[in-house]
Amino acid sequence: MMVDTGATAKGGPVGDVFPEKDDDGGYASGGWKSEDGRLSCGYSSFRGKRASMEDFYDIKTSKIDGQTVCLFGIFDGHGGSRAAEFLREHLFENLMKHPEFIANTKLAISETYQRTDVDFLESEKDTFRDDGSTASTAVLVGNHLYVANVGDSRTIISKAGRAIPLSEDHKPNRSDERKRIESAGGVVMWAGTWRVGGVLAMSRAFGNRMLKQFVVAEPEIQDLEVDEELELLVLASDGIWDVVPNEDAVSLARAEEEPEAAARKLTETAFTRGSADNITCIVVKFHHKKAESEESQRD
């Protein structure tokens, strides 16, 4: 595992947590722990039965305006890998540079998602490609967790052992999404599954220029205080959610001590259950007791 350290516009160091590139793009995993011992995370990414890898992920940590921030993201590309790769390269960098990132994190996330979508479409305007990507991200600012979602990747938490989804998949047959698309002049059609214009099986995405009028990159955002009951967080592409229910994901992740082992177990379980997609997940574990005991020892 490599940790690259760059800097944001506000001068805080940024830790990038990435795996060594593996030779065939088949499998990668790794883990990371925060300096204060409050959280640890693990990731696992597997090409699976697909010929190419279109899932990407990003994990960053920094100090901005005296606040410790951690950012976790899953980006599942479709129609090619460029959009997902662009998000890994730019989304969190853009977010940390947003002037309101600490003061109004929700606004910063919403504006950054949409700005980065515009940037991606601009960067691709002279190509004949029309790929797109989901984004499911969790941003921890101090003791506040913000989960933002575009598309059908998903983030769930385990709170006192219960699985609680913090995002709702953007599917075209979701009644509010269908209404939004039809109000904009689009159609939702059945073509093996419900699709926007008979083409795209999700109702929000980055990229997808030809459907942009209907397929927006505006995120839905949920936020909550991190308390004692919040045990862990699972972010994953639909390669996992297609075959692993939320409750199973939580019980599998809770059974492993180390989050990297939990992430690996989730990708392996999805594969053995027949997932035909790329499979990528990040597991974040919160260590409330450990952090408290360390503080009491220092006092």
Secondary structure by P-SEA (a helix, b strand, c coil): cbbbbbbcccbbbbbbbbccccccccccccccccccccccbbbbbbbcccccccbbbbbbbbbcccbbbbbbbbbbbccccaaaaaaaacaaaaaaacccccccaaaaaaaaaaaaaaaaaaaaccccccccbbbbbbbbcccbbbbbbccccccccccccbbbbccccccccaaaaaaaaaaabbbbbbcccccccccccccccccccccccccccccbbbbbcccccccbbbbbcccccccccaaaaaaaaaacccaaaaaaaaaaaaaaacccccccbbbbbbbaaaaaaaaaaac
